[in-house]
Amino acid sequence: MCTVADFLELVGQLPGVARSDHGRYARFQVDAHTFGYLWEPTRTVGLKQPLAEQLALVAERPEVFEVQFTAGAFGWVVVHLEGVERDELAELAFEAWRLTAPAGLAAERGDELPA
């Protein structure tokens, strides 16, 4: 089971991440493009994923994942933190970041997941 602190620690390990607080939620961006949201009161995060991954996650574990919205080829997924392990959250956060980061920054990071 993950916590808000786990999520913050994981995204804090990714280069170029900026957090902005908006009252009930926080937005996470890289190069001024959003890749994630955090709602601390509900212990949920919204993460950008490929559309096929969004659909697969929701179909596999609807008690943990919800469709947030879709935008083109991307499907944002709500993740209930208490339903995922830290390594799975690291993969989801990293993928959201990598889909959004500039190509050079993503290439520089390689495939190294946050720990």
LINHU-V643681 format. One line per field, one symbol per residue. phi: phi as a letter, one per 40 degrees, with the letter a starting at -180 (. if undefined). psi: psi as a letter, one per 40 degrees, with the letter a starting at -180 (. if undefined). burial: + if it has 16 or more other C-alpha atoms within 10 Angstrom, else -. Layout:
phi=???
psi=???
burial=???
This chain:
phi=.bbdcccccccccccgcbbbcbgcabbbbbfgbcbabbbcdcfbbbbcacdccdccccccaccbbbccabagcbbcbcbcdccbcdcccccccccccccbcddccccccgbcccb
psi=hiiddddddddeehiehhhhhfceiiihihfehheiihgddefiihhhiiddddddddddgeediihdiihbeihhhhhhdeeiidddddddddddddediidddddddaehii.
burial=-+++-++--++--+--+++-------++++---++++++---+++++++++-+++-++-----++++------++++++++-++-+--++++++++++-++----+------++-
